[in-house]
Amino acid sequence: MSWKSDLEKWYSVPVYKPGISPEESKKIVGDKNFLNLQSNENLFIPSELIKKLAENALLNIDLRLYPKEITTALTEKLAKINNLEKENVILGHGADQMIESVLNIFRNKKKVFLHKPTYSYYKIAAMSYGLKVITDEYVNETSLNFESINKSSPDLVFICNPNNPTGHVIPKGEIEELLKNKDIVVVLDETYAEISGVTSNQLLNDYENLIILRTFSKAYGLAGLRIGYALASGILSDVLKRVQSPFPVSSFSAYVALLALDRIEVFKKYWNEALKVREWFEKQLDEGVIRSKSSSYFLTLSFKVSSEAAFTELLSHGYITRVIEPFGRFLNPLRMNLAPKDLIEDLPGLINQINKN
Ligand SMILES: Cc1ncc(COP(=O)(O)O)c(C=O)c1O
């Protein structure tokens, strides 16, 4: 077989769609001051704060050198914050890269179970690493589907907590129940955990079949830095380290991340602010607007008109949101992250209006 025809198998792997750009938005509704609410970026963290941390980092690191001391310091700090040992922390360039590393160590012939709806990259990455993907809906929108999991006997179960795109939290008891099945590796994606104040990191002391994924992209508003990490114990942590490239995280990213952790109290204020804005936002919505039970700064709404129609109407007012696949009673869903109140003051009213038509 020629190398070209060999590569054709990759066309069966879906491509991750990062959403619509302001340029494309312009073509649809004309030139506007667009607010991007489609990527769950954390707009509550002021960009001036991030710039200051970045300037400080540039003054203090020598980019001629490979990152070693800085990444070791970050690993130790993350272990301390999470009440774990440094052996339990594996740094990577974003939670996405840690998702890939997990799938890499279980590549080919393994089965992964995903709930619907959830973060779309799990399926794409699982297919690239040759895992079989099984999906089913949550029970009552928020609970793990044990019946379906047991029936399909997967090797891996990904749980996104809080879940993207709904923002709902999966009860800790359910996660623990799943972990009791020692034949399953549970990958708990806690990308949004800090903001909602939910974490299961202490379960790592009791369960060696658990991997937790974290990132600086959301709580710390550092999506552009591409820095995240996994928490795991025993053989999982050993093997995850083996498949990492020698220097997966830049010294610049690691230094900024360290500075951010030193200012965790400042960041907490913005997390609280984000949750308050979501409460305000939900209160402004008419009762008839179907919405997910979010514990985070983003949520999913379902409209009486098609998702595309609702999307275009919001776009014509400058709000870029995300059309997602229908699920359960969410027949025409859109996901959107929120932003400081003064930037989205008229958004709930617009949503109510679209839903009346
Ligand atoms: C659930 C979830 N996991 C992982 C990621 C990717 O995180 P990172 O920017 O750290 O790669 C995202 C980004 O939106 C996400 O929503």
The ligand as a MOL file (V3000), in Angstrom:
LIG
                    3D

  0  0  0     0  0            999 V3000
M  V30 BEGIN CTAB
M  V30 COUNTS 16 16 0 0 0
M  V30 BEGIN ATOM
M  V30 1 C -13.6450 20.1030 29.1580 0
M  V30 2 C -12.4390 20.6680 28.5200 0
M  V30 3 N -11.2840 19.9870 28.6060 0
M  V30 4 C -10.1600 20.4720 28.0510 0
M  V30 5 C -10.1690 21.6690 27.3670 0
M  V30 6 C -8.8930 22.1560 26.7620 0
M  V30 7 O -8.1260 22.7740 27.7360 0
M  V30 8 P -6.6610 23.3200 27.4090 0
M  V30 9 O -6.8270 24.7250 26.9300 0
M  V30 10 O -5.9530 23.2430 28.7060 0
M  V30 11 O -6.0800 22.4150 26.3730 0
M  V30 12 C -11.3490 22.3940 27.2320 0
M  V30 13 C -11.3740 23.6580 26.4840 0
M  V30 14 O -12.3900 24.2540 26.2180 0
M  V30 15 C -12.5150 21.8820 27.8280 0
M  V30 16 O -13.6690 22.5330 27.7700 0
M  V30 END ATOM
M  V30 BEGIN BOND
M  V30 1 1 1 2
M  V30 2 1 2 3
M  V30 3 2 2 15
M  V30 4 2 3 4
M  V30 5 1 4 5
M  V30 6 1 5 6
M  V30 7 2 5 12
M  V30 8 1 6 7
M  V30 9 1 7 8
M  V30 10 2 8 9
M  V30 11 1 8 10
M  V30 12 1 8 11
M  V30 13 1 12 13
M  V30 14 1 12 15
M  V30 15 2 13 14
M  V30 16 1 15 16
M  V30 END BOND
M  V30 END CTAB
M  END
